[in-house]
Amino acid sequence: MPWGPINTIDRVFADPQIIAREMQIAVNHPTIGALPMIGDPIKIANENELSAPPLLGQHTEKILREVLGYSQDTIARLETQKIIRAENLS
């Protein structure tokens, strides 16, 4: 609406409707602790559990194995060739 207020971020998250709808949440991140995030606008009972974004490479092995069908030997070769980094694999 062209006549509506333009709020700053702090005013947005202080709005009673935003608070009531739980649109600002905190999720536990493995390296930084509590990570503030935007809540899911679609509220479905017992299905709105948001998680922190994955760490770099956290799902690399799973994607290579389950989605692309790579064998464990192929994944090991990619690690040896430094195409992927072993410390990032799940």
TIRO-2110 file (N, C-alpha, C; in Angstrom, 1 decimal):
// TIRO-2110
0.8, -1.2, 0.0, N, 1, A
0.0, 0.0, 0.0, CA, 1, A
0.9, 1.2, 0.0, C, 1, A
0.7, 2.1, -0.9, N, 2, A
1.6, 3.3, -1.0, CA, 2, A
1.5, 4.2, 0.2, C, 2, A
0.5, 4.1, 1.0, N, 3, A
0.4, 5.0, 2.2, CA, 3, A
0.8, 4.3, 3.5, C, 3, A
1.2, 3.1, 3.5, N, 4, A
1.6, 2.4, 4.7, CA, 4, A
3.0, 2.8, 5.2, C, 4, A
3.2, 2.5, 6.5, N, 5, A
4.5, 2.9, 7.1, CA, 5, A
5.6, 2.1, 6.6, C, 5, A
6.8, 2.6, 6.5, N, 6, A
8.0, 1.9, 6.2, CA, 6, A
8.8, 1.7, 7.5, C, 6, A
8.8, 0.5, 8.0, N, 7, A
9.4, 0.2, 9.3, CA, 7, A
10.9, -0.2, 9.2, C, 7, A
11.6, 0.1, 10.2, N, 8, A
13.0, -0.4, 10.3, CA, 8, A
12.9, -1.8, 10.9, C, 8, A
14.0, -2.6, 10.7, N, 9, A
13.9, -4.0, 11.2, CA, 9, A
13.6, -4.1, 12.6, C, 9, A
14.1, -3.3, 13.5, N, 10, A
13.8, -3.4, 14.9, CA, 10, A
12.3, -3.1, 15.2, C, 10, A
11.7, -2.2, 14.4, N, 11, A
10.2, -1.9, 14.6, CA, 11, A
9.4, -3.1, 14.0, C, 11, A
9.9, -3.7, 12.9, N, 12, A
9.2, -4.8, 12.4, CA, 12, A
9.0, -5.9, 13.4, C, 12, A
10.2, -6.3, 14.1, N, 13, A
10.2, -7.4, 15.0, CA, 13, A
9.6, -7.0, 16.4, C, 13, A
9.3, -5.7, 16.6, N, 14, A
8.6, -5.3, 17.8, CA, 14, A
7.1, -5.3, 17.6, C, 14, A
6.6, -5.4, 16.4, N, 15, A
5.2, -5.4, 16.1, CA, 15, A
4.5, -6.5, 16.8, C, 15, A
3.4, -6.2, 17.4, N, 16, A
2.6, -7.3, 18.2, CA, 16, A
2.2, -8.5, 17.3, C, 16, A
1.8, -8.2, 16.0, N, 17, A
1.4, -9.3, 15.2, CA, 17, A
2.6, -10.2, 14.8, C, 17, A
3.8, -9.6, 14.6, N, 18, A
5.0, -10.4, 14.3, CA, 18, A
5.3, -11.3, 15.5, C, 18, A
5.2, -10.7, 16.7, N, 19, A
5.5, -11.5, 17.9, CA, 19, A
4.5, -12.6, 18.1, C, 19, A
3.2, -12.3, 17.9, N, 20, A
2.1, -13.3, 18.1, CA, 20, A
2.3, -14.4, 17.1, C, 20, A
2.7, -14.1, 15.9, N, 21, A
2.9, -15.2, 14.8, CA, 21, A
4.2, -15.9, 14.9, C, 21, A
5.1, -15.5, 15.9, N, 22, A
6.4, -16.1, 16.1, CA, 22, A
7.2, -16.1, 14.8, C, 22, A
7.3, -14.9, 14.2, N, 23, A
8.0, -14.7, 12.9, CA, 23, A
9.5, -14.4, 13.1, C, 23, A
9.9, -14.3, 14.4, N, 24, A
11.4, -14.2, 14.6, CA, 24, A
11.6, -15.4, 15.6, C, 24, A
12.5, -16.3, 15.2, N, 25, A
12.9, -17.4, 16.0, CA, 25, A
14.4, -17.5, 16.2, C, 25, A
14.8, -18.4, 17.0, N, 26, A
16.2, -18.7, 17.2, CA, 26, A
16.4, -20.2, 17.1, C, 26, A
17.4, -20.6, 16.2, N, 27, A
17.7, -22.0, 16.1, CA, 27, A
19.1, -22.2, 16.6, C, 27, A
19.4, -23.4, 17.0, N, 28, A
20.7, -23.8, 17.5, CA, 28, A
21.6, -24.1, 16.4, C, 28, A
22.7, -23.4, 16.2, N, 29, A
23.7, -23.6, 15.2, CA, 29, A
24.9, -24.2, 15.8, C, 29, A
25.5, -25.2, 15.2, N, 30, A
26.6, -25.9, 15.8, CA, 30, A
27.9, -25.1, 16.1, C, 30, A
28.1, -24.0, 15.4, N, 31, A
29.3, -23.3, 15.6, CA, 31, A
29.1, -21.9, 16.2, C, 31, A
27.9, -21.3, 16.1, N, 32, A
27.7, -20.0, 16.7, CA, 32, A
26.6, -19.9, 17.8, C, 32, A
26.0, -21.0, 18.0, N, 33, A
25.0, -21.1, 19.1, CA, 33, A
23.6, -20.6, 18.5, C, 33, A
22.9, -19.7, 19.3, N, 34, A
21.6, -19.3, 18.9, CA, 34, A
21.7, -18.4, 17.6, C, 34, A
21.0, -18.8, 16.6, N, 35, A
21.0, -18.1, 15.3, CA, 35, A
19.6, -17.5, 15.1, C, 35, A
19.4, -16.2, 15.0, N, 36, A
18.1, -15.6, 14.8, CA, 36, A
17.7, -15.9, 13.3, C, 36, A
16.5, -16.3, 13.1, N, 37, A
16.0, -16.5, 11.8, CA, 37, A
14.5, -16.1, 11.7, C, 37, A
14.0, -16.0, 10.5, N, 38, A
12.6, -15.6, 10.2, CA, 38, A
11.8, -16.9, 10.4, C, 38, A
10.7, -16.8, 11.1, N, 39, A
9.8, -18.0, 11.3, CA, 39, A
9.1, -18.3, 10.0, C, 39, A
8.6, -19.5, 10.0, N, 40, A
7.8, -20.0, 8.8, CA, 40, A
6.4, -19.3, 8.9, C, 40, A
6.0, -18.6, 7.8, N, 41, A
4.7, -17.9, 7.9, CA, 41, A
3.5, -18.9, 7.8, C, 41, A
3.8, -20.1, 7.3, N, 42, A
2.7, -21.1, 7.3, CA, 42, A
2.8, -22.0, 8.5, C, 42, A
1.9, -21.9, 9.4, N, 43, A
2.0, -22.7, 10.6, CA, 43, A
1.2, -24.0, 10.5, C, 43, A
1.8, -25.1, 10.6, N, 44, A
1.2, -26.4, 10.5, CA, 44, A
1.6, -27.1, 11.8, C, 44, A
0.6, -27.6, 12.6, N, 45, A
0.9, -28.2, 13.9, CA, 45, A
2.0, -29.3, 13.8, C, 45, A
3.0, -29.2, 14.6, N, 46, A
4.1, -30.2, 14.7, CA, 46, A
4.9, -30.3, 13.5, C, 46, A
4.8, -29.4, 12.5, N, 47, A
5.6, -29.5, 11.3, CA, 47, A
6.4, -28.2, 11.0, C, 47, A
6.6, -27.4, 12.0, N, 48, A
7.3, -26.1, 11.7, CA, 48, A
8.7, -26.0, 12.4, C, 48, A
9.3, -27.2, 12.6, N, 49, A
10.6, -27.2, 13.2, CA, 49, A
11.7, -26.8, 12.2, C, 49, A
12.2, -25.6, 12.3, N, 50, A
13.2, -25.1, 11.4, CA, 50, A
14.6, -25.4, 12.0, C, 50, A
15.5, -25.7, 11.2, N, 51, A
16.9, -26.0, 11.6, CA, 51, A
17.9, -25.0, 11.1, C, 51, A
19.0, -24.9, 11.6, N, 52, A
20.1, -24.0, 11.2, CA, 52, A
20.5, -24.4, 9.8, C, 52, A
21.0, -23.5, 9.0, N, 53, A
21.6, -23.9, 7.7, CA, 53, A
22.7, -24.8, 7.9, C, 53, A
23.0, -25.7, 6.9, N, 54, A
24.0, -26.7, 7.0, CA, 54, A
25.4, -26.0, 6.9, C, 54, A
26.4, -26.6, 7.6, N, 55, A
27.8, -26.2, 7.4, CA, 55, A
28.3, -26.5, 6.0, C, 55, A
29.3, -25.8, 5.6, N, 56, A
29.9, -26.0, 4.3, CA, 56, A
30.3, -27.5, 4.1, C, 56, A
29.7, -28.1, 3.1, N, 57, A
30.0, -29.5, 2.9, CA, 57, A
29.4, -30.5, 3.8, C, 57, A
28.5, -30.1, 4.6, N, 58, A
27.9, -31.0, 5.6, CA, 58, A
27.2, -32.2, 5.0, C, 58, A
26.6, -32.0, 3.8, N, 59, A
25.8, -33.0, 3.2, CA, 59, A
26.5, -33.6, 1.9, C, 59, A
27.7, -33.2, 1.7, N, 60, A
28.4, -33.6, 0.5, CA, 60, A
28.4, -35.1, 0.2, C, 60, A
28.8, -35.9, 1.2, N, 61, A
28.9, -37.3, 1.0, CA, 61, A
27.5, -37.9, 0.7, C, 61, A
26.5, -37.5, 1.5, N, 62, A
25.1, -38.0, 1.3, CA, 62, A
24.6, -37.7, -0.1, C, 62, A
24.9, -36.5, -0.6, N, 63, A
24.4, -36.1, -2.0, CA, 63, A
25.2, -37.0, -3.0, C, 63, A
26.5, -37.1, -2.8, N, 64, A
27.3, -37.9, -3.8, CA, 64, A
26.8, -39.3, -3.8, C, 64, A
26.5, -39.9, -2.6, N, 65, A
26.2, -41.3, -2.5, CA, 65, A
24.7, -41.5, -3.0, C, 65, A
23.8, -40.8, -2.3, N, 66, A
22.3, -41.1, -2.5, CA, 66, A
21.7, -40.4, -3.7, C, 66, A
22.1, -39.3, -4.1, N, 67, A
21.5, -38.6, -5.2, CA, 67, A
22.3, -38.9, -6.5, C, 67, A
23.6, -38.8, -6.5, N, 68, A
24.4, -39.1, -7.7, CA, 68, A
24.8, -40.5, -7.9, C, 68, A
24.7, -41.3, -6.8, N, 69, A
25.0, -42.7, -7.0, CA, 69, A
26.5, -43.0, -7.0, C, 69, A
27.3, -42.2, -6.4, N, 70, A
28.8, -42.4, -6.4, CA, 70, A
29.1, -43.5, -5.4, C, 70, A
30.0, -44.4, -5.7, N, 71, A
30.5, -45.4, -4.8, CA, 71, A
31.4, -44.8, -3.7, C, 71, A
31.6, -45.6, -2.7, N, 72, A
32.5, -45.1, -1.6, CA, 72, A
34.0, -44.9, -2.2, C, 72, A
34.3, -45.8, -3.1, N, 73, A
35.7, -45.7, -3.7, CA, 73, A
35.8, -44.4, -4.5, C, 73, A
34.8, -44.1, -5.3, N, 74, A
34.8, -42.8, -6.1, CA, 74, A
34.9, -41.6, -5.1, C, 74, A
34.1, -41.6, -4.1, N, 75, A
34.2, -40.5, -3.1, CA, 75, A
35.6, -40.4, -2.5, C, 75, A
36.2, -41.6, -2.1, N, 76, A
37.5, -41.6, -1.6, CA, 76, A
38.5, -41.0, -2.6, C, 76, A
38.3, -41.3, -3.8, N, 77, A
39.2, -40.8, -4.9, CA, 77, A
39.1, -39.3, -5.0, C, 77, A
37.9, -38.8, -4.9, N, 78, A
37.7, -37.4, -5.0, CA, 78, A
38.3, -36.7, -3.8, C, 78, A
38.3, -37.3, -2.6, N, 79, A
39.0, -36.8, -1.5, CA, 79, A
40.5, -36.7, -1.7, C, 79, A
41.0, -37.8, -2.2, N, 80, A
42.5, -37.9, -2.5, CA, 80, A
42.9, -36.9, -3.5, C, 80, A
42.1, -36.6, -4.5, N, 81, A
42.4, -35.6, -5.5, CA, 81, A
42.1, -34.2, -5.0, C, 81, A
41.6, -34.1, -3.8, N, 82, A
41.3, -32.8, -3.2, CA, 82, A
40.2, -32.0, -4.0, C, 82, A
39.3, -32.8, -4.6, N, 83, A
38.2, -32.3, -5.3, CA, 83, A
37.1, -32.0, -4.2, C, 83, A
37.0, -32.8, -3.2, N, 84, A
36.2, -32.6, -2.1, CA, 84, A
37.1, -32.7, -0.8, C, 84, A
36.6, -32.0, 0.2, N, 85, A
37.5, -32.0, 1.5, CA, 85, A
36.9, -33.0, 2.5, C, 85, A
37.7, -33.9, 3.0, N, 86, A
37.3, -35.0, 3.9, CA, 86, A
36.7, -34.4, 5.2, C, 86, A
37.3, -33.3, 5.7, N, 87, A
36.8, -32.8, 7.0, CA, 87, A
35.4, -32.2, 6.9, C, 87, A
34.9, -32.0, 5.6, N, 88, A
33.6, -31.4, 5.5, CA, 88, A
32.5, -32.5, 5.3, C, 88, A
32.9, -33.8, 5.2, N, 89, A
32.0, -34.8, 4.9, CA, 89, A
31.3, -35.2, 6.2, C, 89, A
30.0, -35.5, 6.1, N, 90, A
29.2, -35.9, 7.2, CA, 90, A
29.6, -37.3, 7.8, C, 90, A
END
